[in-house]
Amino acid sequence: MSLRGAAAATALLCCAPSGAAPLTLVAGGKLTLSLDPSTLAYKIGIGGAEWFDSGGEGGEGGFAYSADGKTVSHASGGMKPVGAPKQGSGSDASGAFTSIAVGFSRSGGGAAEWVATFKAYTNRTALAFEQHWPVAQPRSTGGTVFPALRKTSAEDLGTLEYTGSSCGFMVGAKGSFPGIQGGPSKGYVVIAPKDTSGAGAAATFAVGPVTEHFANQGQNGGDSLNYGMAKTFAFVPAGYTIETVLVATVDGGAPNAMSADSQASVPAGGVNAALFEYGDFLLSRHGKQRALGNHKTETEYLGYSTTAFYFCAPRSPPNPRTPRLSEDALRADNLCDCLDVPVCVGAAACNKSGGLPSGHNRQTCTHSPIPSEYLQDAATPGVCGSYADTLLAVNSALKKQGIPIKHYLLDSWWYGEGWNGGASLWEDVPTCTGNDTSLAPNAYPADTFPKGLKEFHKQVGLEKSIWVRCQAPLILLAPADSASPC
């Protein structure tokens, strides 16, 4: 035993007799947590098989918090339990649960400074981990750890981590478990055994914040996957609480009753089922319901989306590491399908971009291959000169083909993109949607909707035109005679 481990063991001699029977919680009849009342080590398993424990210095022995500018951990012996673990029960919006709470202070005496509570939900395969501060901690920089999950399963576990400052996406593990990056702009994590036979996973877990998603962050402890207060927060008020949940789905099991319909086509035991379980837990806790697929026009009817590759089309020779594209594709631009040779326009913009063309072309076009028959509604009939004209041509072509779309999605086209790393204005005014270039080069020169979005909406004559970017509010343009939504 290391000196660090010996200190922790010595500190815990007061808590429970050595060899005392473990305290056990069962969630959904399948997911189990076992806590040793003597050492406060905990283990998590499902279906009778152990998957994780709290051991390892990377997880700080399963518990850590910060006070008076110093981080103390269970592994180091710097924090001591205030009395024995307390068993209990209760309920919240997610359902009924049984619990085990452990209070800690740096001295082991007096009132608890930080309380860690395990909760096992009766109607869900879900274990929640609650951290509570009974007293304020004005110098809390250093963060917390609870839970810590060190792999003990013989399975080769992989992880998927939700990341990204926009809509986000799932990324695979980097190296062995836990393999996550953690920290800000991250979210929940899926833990699944690698399938080498094609039979699918027997069980999959998802873990992530329930509350305080900005402060409660995943951490890579080296030998463990940890969650807790981020290290950058310097003050915690009295009564503050954060909570993390670990959910599981088991092959052959049924989805929980609240989500049976939405999970009808999702087999239990896999990644998708685990994500549903995590989502259902959060929805129930915060009083929400999962929306049906046909709950509004945008999901019930066909629409036209302007996102993805077309808007960010390349206009320079491809990188050798990327697939080769045709000459026309290299030169074609999202503005009017333009075939103009790309150039850097304006001294300020050229200096900023190092002489390269803007990644988002907001300039006029003199060589458009769009047939004039589709441009009769353009600002100059038969001539394409703006993003509005481009979409009006799209609208005409869709009508001619009898494709019954009912809405448009406009992405990154109209709001002065690039100003302060995002949007400069949220208004349907020339600075955002017209051809005002006063904010260049910090915001890309606009040549988007010279007559504004409301006029574009009238011209296409659809029920809705929407703009969406996941880090900003959803803005709807409907009906055409309504006031500006901004």
PEZIPE-V544911 format. One record per helix or strand. SS is the DSSP state (alpha for helix, beta for strand). FROM is the first residue (numbers start at 1). LEN is the number of residues. Records with the same first field share a line. If there is no record, write none. Layout:
SS=FROM-LEN / FROM-LEN
This chain:
alpha=3-9 / 57-6 / 257-3 / 271-15 / 297-4 / 327-5 / 347-7 / 372-3 / 387-15 / 430-4 / 453-8
beta=23-5 / 31-5 / 42-5 / 49-5 / 64-4 / 70-4 / 80-2 / 86-7 / 95-11 / 114-8 / 126-8 / 137-1 / 145-1 / 148-4 / 157-7 / 169-4 / 186-8 / 203-7 / 216-5 / 225-5 / 236-1 / 240-11 / 303-3 / 338-1 / 368-1 / 380-1 / 383-1 / 407-4 / 419-1 / 422-1 / 464-4 / 475-3
